[in-house]
């Protein structure tokens, strides 16, 4: 942590966190605690933070206690059925040939889903008895199917993985993921696609298993090489509160995007005020920034048009 003076009355608090120790949920907790500590210091009062209720070691013990070989075998059978026939790669158009070995170079593009589109997303979610995450994931599935020309696509879903109330106050990285297959993503009504994704997402989350554990069995069954990670990811970070109020100060939270990419393409959405703040992390080996900027515009337009039609229908 460093406090930098950037002007006569402007300061920057630079906070660097390793992802292995901190996820998006934890960032929100840290910001809330920082606000509580700062407010108490300004008022000259004892801090109001409750005693720490859970430490990472307790989560690790719980997680180890959940290990069940028979349950894992049932999960694996589910995934073999769920992913049968779905290509693991999304054949998106590239700006240049894929290198033999990825360099890790990348970039990040920020974009905004306007307030009226977010309102439509939430209205459609309520109408279909689901969540904004499902609606926005369905839109990404449709976009990927359209861009790739594939009937079926699959991408990784990240979620907080805090299944007990005691874990909600935990500062750690508990994030995990699961594969979300989207079949016939470009076909049919968007309301119907949303309903299918809602059912699939619940089933997959209940049986979440990392792709690296599924890949060997899937490869053995199909005889086709299966990667141990997915090219595309999606995260709807409804738990990430990127706003903070400190007495006597005007504050803003900003992310510093490194010129690197952990996957080929990762979409993310974070509720911010009355809008959704979006980001795309992409591999610079494969795409130019202008291409990704165009895809973010396509995504917002698709979300606007599809939710509008679904609500009118």
C-alpha positions in Angstrom: 0.0 0.0 0.0 1.3 3.4 -0.9 -0.2 6.9 -0.5 0.9 9.2 -3.4 0.4 13.0 -3.6 -0.8 13.8 -7.2 -1.7 17.5 -6.8 -2.4 20.3 -4.4 -5.5 18.5 -2.9 -5.3 15.2 -4.8 -4.0 12.0 -3.3 -3.8 8.4 -4.7 -3.9 5.4 -2.4 -2.4 2.6 -4.4 -3.3 -0.9 -3.1 -1.7 -4.0 -4.7 -3.3 -7.3 -3.9 -2.2 -10.8 -5.1 -5.2 -12.6 -6.5 -4.2 -15.8 -4.7 -5.1 -14.0 -1.4 -7.9 -11.7 -2.5 -11.0 -12.0 -4.8 -13.6 -9.5 -5.8 -15.8 -10.2 -2.8 -12.8 -9.6 -0.5 -12.1 -6.2 -2.2 -15.6 -5.0 -1.3 -15.0 -6.1 2.3 -11.6 -4.3 2.4 -13.1 -1.1 1.1 -15.9 -1.2 3.7 -13.4 -1.8 6.5 -11.2 1.0 5.2 -14.2 3.4 5.3 -15.1 2.3 8.8 -11.6 2.7 10.1 -11.0 6.1 8.4 -14.4 7.4 9.7 -13.6 6.3 13.2 -10.1 7.9 13.1 -11.5 11.2 11.9 -14.1 11.2 14.7 -11.5 10.1 17.3 -13.6 7.0 18.1 -12.7 3.4 18.5 -13.2 1.5 15.3 -16.6 -0.3 15.0 -15.3 -3.4 13.2 -16.5 -6.7 14.7 -14.0 -9.4 15.7 -12.8 -11.6 12.8 -15.2 -14.5 12.5 -13.4 -16.7 10.0 -9.9 -17.2 8.8 -8.7 -18.9 5.5 -7.5 -22.0 7.4 -11.1 -22.6 8.7 -12.4 -22.4 5.1 -9.6 -24.9 4.0 -10.6 -27.3 6.7 -14.3 -27.1 5.7 -13.4 -27.6 2.1 -11.3 -30.6 2.8 -14.1 -32.0 4.9 -16.4 -31.7 1.9 -14.3 -34.2 -0.1 -16.4 -37.2 -1.1 -15.1 -39.6 -3.8 -18.6 -41.0 -4.6 -20.0 -37.5 -4.9 -17.2 -36.5 -7.2 -17.8 -39.5 -9.4 -21.5 -38.5 -9.7 -20.5 -34.9 -10.6 -18.1 -36.2 -13.2 -20.8 -38.4 -14.8 -23.1 -35.3 -14.9 -20.4 -33.2 -16.7 -19.6 -35.9 -19.2 -23.3 -35.8 -20.2 -23.6 -32.0 -20.0 -20.5 -31.4 -22.2 -21.1 -34.2 -24.7 -20.7 -32.9 -28.2 -19.9 -29.3 -27.2 -16.6 -28.0 -28.7 -14.3 -26.7 -26.0 -12.9 -24.0 -28.2 -14.8 -21.0 -29.4 -13.7 -20.4 -32.9 -13.8 -16.6 -32.9 -12.4 -14.6 -35.8 -8.8 -13.6 -35.2 -6.8 -10.6 -36.2 -3.6 -12.6 -36.7 -2.6 -16.3 -36.7 -2.5 -18.1 -33.3 1.1 -18.4 -32.1 2.4 -21.8 -31.1 3.0 -20.6 -27.6 1.0 -17.7 -26.0 3.1 -14.8 -24.8 0.7 -13.7 -22.1 0.5 -10.1 -23.5 -2.9 -8.6 -23.4 -5.0 -5.6 -22.7 -8.3 -4.6 -21.1 -11.2 -2.6 -22.6 -13.7 -0.9 -20.3 -17.3 -0.3 -21.4 -20.7 0.7 -20.0 -24.1 -0.9 -20.1 -26.4 2.2 -19.9 -29.1 2.5 -17.2 -32.0 1.8 -19.5 -30.4 -1.4 -20.7 -29.6 -2.5 -17.1 -33.2 -1.8 -16.2 -34.4 -4.0 -19.1 -32.0 -6.8 -18.0 -33.4 -6.7 -14.5 -37.0 -6.6 -15.7 -36.5 -9.6 -17.9 -34.8 -11.4 -15.1 -37.8 -10.9 -12.8 -40.2 -11.8 -15.6 -38.4 -15.2 -16.2 -37.9 -15.9 -12.5 -34.1 -15.7 -12.7 -31.2 -13.2 -12.2 -29.4 -10.5 -14.2 -26.4 -12.8 -14.3 -28.4 -15.3 -16.3 -29.7 -12.7 -18.7 -26.2 -11.2 -19.4 -24.6 -14.7 -19.7 -27.3 -15.6 -22.2 -26.4 -12.5 -24.2 -22.7 -13.4 -24.2 -23.6 -17.0 -25.3 -25.6 -15.6 -28.2 -22.8 -13.1 -29.2 -20.2 -15.9 -29.1 -22.4 -18.2 -31.2 -22.9 -15.4 -33.8 -19.3 -14.4 -33.9 -18.0 -18.0 -34.1 -20.7 -19.5 -36.3 -20.9 -22.4 -33.9 -24.2 -24.0 -32.9 -22.9 -24.7 -29.4 -20.4 -22.8 -27.3 -19.0 -23.1 -23.8 -17.4 -20.6 -21.5 -16.1 -20.5 -17.9 -18.2 -18.9 -15.2 -16.5 -17.5 -12.1 -18.4 -17.2 -8.8 -17.6 -16.4 -5.2 -18.0 -20.0 -3.7 -19.0 -18.8 -0.2 -21.6 -21.3 0.6 -21.9 -20.6 4.3 -22.8 -17.3 6.0 -19.7 -17.5 8.1 -17.6 -17.3 4.9 -19.2 -14.0 3.8 -16.8 -12.0 6.0 -13.7 -14.0 4.9 -10.8 -12.1 3.3 -9.3 -14.7 1.0 -9.6 -16.0 -2.6 -12.3 -18.6 -2.6 -13.4 -18.0 -6.2 -14.0 -21.0 -8.4 -15.5 -21.7 -11.7 -17.5 -24.1 -13.9 -18.2 -24.6 -17.6 -21.4 -23.2 -18.9 -22.5 -24.9 -22.2 -24.8 -22.8 -24.4 -26.6 -25.0 -27.0 -28.3 -23.4 -30.0 -27.1 -20.0 -28.8 -27.9 -18.1 -32.0 -31.3 -19.8 -32.6 -34.8 -19.1 -31.2 -36.1 -16.5 -28.9 -33.9 -14.7 -26.3 -36.5 -15.4 -23.6 -36.3 -19.1 -24.4 -32.5 -19.0 -24.4 -32.6 -17.2 -21.0 -34.8 -20.0 -19.6 -32.4 -22.7 -20.8 -29.4 -20.9 -19.4 -31.2 -20.4 -16.0 -31.8 -24.2 -15.7 -28.3 -25.1 -16.9 -26.5 -22.6 -14.7 -28.3 -23.9 -11.5 -27.5 -27.5 -12.4 -23.9 -26.7 -13.2 -23.3 -24.6 -10.1 -24.7 -27.4 -7.9 -22.2 -29.7 -9.4 -19.3 -27.3 -9.9 -16.1 -29.0 -10.9 -12.9 -27.5 -12.4 -12.5 -28.2 -16.1 -9.0 -29.6 -15.5 -10.6 -32.5 -13.5 -13.2 -33.1 -16.3 -10.8 -33.0 -19.3 -9.0 -36.3 -18.8 -12.2 -38.3 -18.6 -13.8 -36.4 -21.5 -10.7 -37.0 -23.6 -10.8 -40.7 -22.8 -14.4 -41.0 -23.7 -14.2 -39.0 -27.0 -10.6 -39.8 -28.1 -10.2 -36.1 -28.8 -7.7 -33.8 -27.1 -9.5 -31.7 -24.5 -7.8 -28.6 -23.0 -7.7 -28.3 -19.2 -9.0 -24.7 -19.3 -11.5 -22.8 -21.4 -10.6 -20.0 -23.8 -13.5 -17.7 -22.8 -14.7 -16.6 -19.3 -17.5 -14.6 -17.9 -18.0 -13.0 -14.4 -21.0 -11.1 -13.2 -19.6 -9.6 -10.0 -22.7 -8.5 -8.1 -20.9 -8.8 -4.8 -18.2 -6.3 -5.9 -19.1 -2.9 -4.5 -16.6 -0.5 -6.0 -17.8 2.7 -4.2 -16.5 4.1 -0.9 -17.4 7.2 1.1 -14.8 8.8 3.4 -15.8 11.9 5.5 -14.4 15.1 4.1 -13.1 13.5 0.9 -14.4 13.0 -2.7 -13.4 9.5 -3.6 -13.3 7.3 -6.7 -12.2 3.7 -7.2 -10.2 2.9 -10.3 -8.7 -0.4 -11.5 -5.2 -0.5 -13.0 -5.3 -3.0 -15.9 -2.0 -4.7 -16.6 -1.0 -5.4 -20.2 -1.5 -9.1 -19.7 -4.2 -11.7 -20.2 -4.8 -14.8 -18.1 -7.1 -16.3 -20.7 -7.8 -15.6 -24.4 -11.0 -13.6 -23.6 -12.8 -12.7 -20.4 -15.9 -10.6 -20.1 -17.0 -9.1 -16.8 -19.8 -7.0 -15.5 -20.0 -5.1 -12.2 -23.2 -3.2 -11.0 -22.2 0.5 -10.6 -24.8 3.0 -9.6 -27.7 2.6 -12.1 -25.5 1.1 -14.8 -23.3 -1.9 -15.4 -19.6 -1.3 -15.7 -18.1 -3.8 -18.1 -14.6 -5.0 -18.9 -13.0 -7.3 -21.4 -9.5 -8.8 -20.8 -8.1 -10.1 -24.1 -5.0 -11.7 -25.6 -3.0 -9.3 -27.6 -1.5 -12.3 -29.5 -4.9 -12.8 -31.1 -6.7 -9.5 -31.3 -6.3 -5.7 -31.7 -7.8 -3.4 -29.2 -10.1 -1.9 -31.8 -11.6 -5.4 -32.5 -12.5 -5.9 -28.8 -13.9 -2.4 -28.6 -16.2 -3.3 -31.5 -17.3 -6.5 -29.7 -18.2 -4.6 -26.6 -20.4 -2.3 -28.6 -22.0 -5.4 -30.3 -22.6 -6.9 -26.9 -24.4 -3.8 -25.5 -26.4 -3.5 -28.7 -27.4 -7.2 -28.6 -28.3 -6.9 -24.9 -30.5 -3.8 -25.7 -32.2 -5.4 -28.7 -32.8 -8.8 -27.3 -34.1 -7.7 -23.9 -36.3 -5.2 -25.6 -37.9 -7.8 -27.9 -38.3 -10.3 -25.1 -40.1 -7.8 -22.9 -42.4 -6.7 -25.8 -43.2 -10.4 -26.5 
